[in-house]
Structures are given as structure tokens and as C-alpha cells.
Amino acid sequence: MSGAGTSARGAAALDGGAVQRTAAEVAIELPAVTLTRPFGPEHDVYKVAGKVFCMATEATGQPIVTLKCDPEHSLALRQQFPSITPGYHVNKRHWVSVAAGPGITPDLVEELVLEAYALVVEGMPRHARPAVPDAVSRVPRRARAQGAEPPER
């Protein structure tokens, strides 16, 4: 993956294609996930048990990944990272779009994909939920809103 600089965490920032590849690699490995293209071949849509949690496409000429996100965490992310914006063509309160930019690292993209997946799974009736691995556990909402890091995986 080609980098676009170095973030405060010391990891190389990703270019747009690498943001999408990282999200895709993480998403497709999760339990009960399917990749669909209901909007055409240029729109990858990842679903868990039929519910969307991640989408990859191009917006205004740049590759982005759009992810389900807790509203408080969404606000904190948008304040911290200029290339994380309200979700493209979705509910702006519950989704974020991630493009290449300062601080957008593989670890951050992985964390956001896992959070999106967990949010969707948590919203399902218990009988419909796939078995979720421990690695998908999330930081409590209050801690996330205050900018806390996720637990070590």
C-alpha cells in the first residue's frame, strides 16, 4: 500500500485506494458478511445478515468508504480528522465517509469497520445475530466520544 504521509500515531497514512482495500479486507473476513453491488459495479456494499454496514465508492472523484457510526463518535471523528465527513448519500447522523488524509491509517480504518459491523449486529434481534468474535468489541460510547482508544486486540 502506498502511503500518503505519517500520522500522529506513527503509522503511514493511506491513499484512497488503500483506504478502500483495507476496509474491504477487514469487512469480508467478518462472520455472515456478503459483498453486493446493488448500485452498479463501482459501488461495493458490505452487509451482515442482509444489513448494510460498509460501502466503498468514489465521491467527487476520490475513493471513499462510508461506514455506520455512533452519532457521538461520528462527531468526534469529524472534529479530529478533516477527511472524515458526514456519510455520502446516507443519514449524516449515523454514517461517516472516510477518504485519504492525515491520520487515516490502517488501524483506524480497521477500527471503524469493526465498529460499523458491531453497531449493525447490536441492532439485530438476538436470534438473527451472527456469532461475533471478541476482536469486534467496542469502546464504551462515553469513552469514544471523549476520544479514547479502542482496547488492544
C-alpha angles and dihedrals in degrees: 000000000000116000128222098204138304126296129217088261089060096244121121114263114238131241117231096266091049091051089056095044092049092049091047093049092051097041099049092053094058121101118274094002122149130186115223135173104206093153097047138285094298093061118071112195120191118202134184112210089341097311121114118238104154137028131182124199142119122278123186089351098306131100114251139174118216116204139183108252139179107256095236092047090046091058093048092048093050090051093050101040121042092201093057107086138167110291117286111243093346138086103308093209097054102033137055131196118218122204131172114287147117112324096011100131134165090256092053093048091048091049092050093048091049091048092049091050092048092049092054094045091049089055093056125092108265093247091056097048119108118227104275119210120233090249089071094062113122138220111258112269095246092052092047092052088055091052099257119166120245118256116274112270 
